[in-house]
Structure formats: structure tokens, C-alpha cells
Amino acid sequence: MKAKASTIAQKLLNLYRQEHVIFGGWAAVNQVFVDEADDDVLRALRDLPTGKNLVRHIENLRSGKTPMDSINHELLPYGGMMDKTIATVPLTDDEWRQLESGIDEFTTDQDGLNRIQQLPVIKKFGDQWLVAIRAALSKRPELLEKWSIVNKTYRAYYLWKVASDMLNQPLTERARAQLQVDMPEYETYLPMFGDAGTELLEKLRSFISTIKPVDENNGDNSAY
């Protein structure tokens, strides 16, 4: 069964907002926009915050006005501030050596994430380290490909924590809807944890299909 237009619209809007942390950047997400945004999805997008900008971007892609690996500057999410504040920060020779060594020695586990996040070159960028390093590596494709492994590992552990926390909370209608939108990401990343990840994924599917959501306007449940 085809997903509801509103669900697809929210998924596309999430991709639009998160392009800066998706390996492949605009070239990757633009193809999804073109493939999945039918007329019903476009109508749903127009009712969402910043959705009209995404609609214009999709129309530009389909007309050929915007190349498939780009976006019109005026339609950038967050007003383009993400690109302006990150990409202009240079790395010193010593920071490049730190970064290359850290990427080469990275292991796909929590210890590996902890080690790389302790590098001075990473700590320099605070919470925006994933975005900043991807921007710095834009002209180093051999390292950018390796960096995608760091990004995927971080995302996997982040989603593991979010999913685990969610299962211990009352399920609201809003949370159910968001979980349905984000399910493709869980289906992509949680299997990286083997049987444990597959088991957690099945619990999430069961969670949204069998548990009646609580009333968000009733008592303490509204704080979820």
C-alpha cells in the first residue's frame, strides 16, 4: 500500500532539512524529491512549515532550472546559514593530520565514536562536527567516502538510543506519526546492530501498530 501523501511529504521535508548530514548531499536527496513528490505530496508539502520552499525546489529540478546536484541559494534550508557558518572554517596542517589519522583508525562501535569525538579537530566544531568535517572533506573524495562510515555509525547509535528511549515512554499520537515518518531510517540503521537491532526494529513496528496512543492533552502525558 502506498504511504499517505502527508507521510511522504514529511519524510521529504526531513531530508530537505537534514541534507547537510546526508552522505551524497543534494545529489542524493534531489533524486528522492523528484521520484517521490507526486501531485498529492506537493499539495501536502505546501501546508507544512518551509514546505513551499521545497515545492519550489522540486519544480526547479523537474524543469531543469536547477541541476540535480544543486539547489537555488534562496531556497536553502535555514536560510543558507548552515553552509555559510561551516564551510568557511579552514583546517591547519596539524588538524588535517589528526583528521586523516582519526578516520583511518576509526572503528564502527561506541569506543570508535568516543575516540574520534575527542580529537581536537573534531571538538573545535562542537555539536556541528559532522557537518563541518563533511564540508572540509568536500574536495577530498577518498576521505569523504571513509567519513561516511563515521557518519553512519554515529547515526546508528543515535537512533538506537532514541528508539530505546521511545519504547519506555507513553506513545502519543504525535510520537506515533513521527515514528512512522522516521521508520525508513530505523530500517536502514538498526540492522547494523545484528540480531539486537532487528529485535529492536520489530518492537518499534509493534509499538506503532498495537499500542493505542495516549491523549496528548490529558495530564502528564502531554510532556512527551
Secondary structure as UniProt FT lines:
FT   HELIX           5..18
FT   HELIX           19..21
FT   TURN            23..24
FT   HELIX           25..36
FT   HELIX           39..46
FT   TURN            49..50
FT   HELIX           51..63
FT   TURN            68..69
FT   HELIX           73..75
FT   HELIX           77..80
FT   HELIX           81..86
FT   TURN            87..88
FT   HELIX           93..104
FT   HELIX           110..117
FT   HELIX           120..123
FT   TURN            124..125
FT   HELIX           126..128
FT   HELIX           129..136
FT   HELIX           137..139
FT   HELIX           141..167
FT   HELIX           173..189
FT   HELIX           190..193
FT   HELIX           195..210
FT   TURN            216..217
FT   HELIX           219..223
//
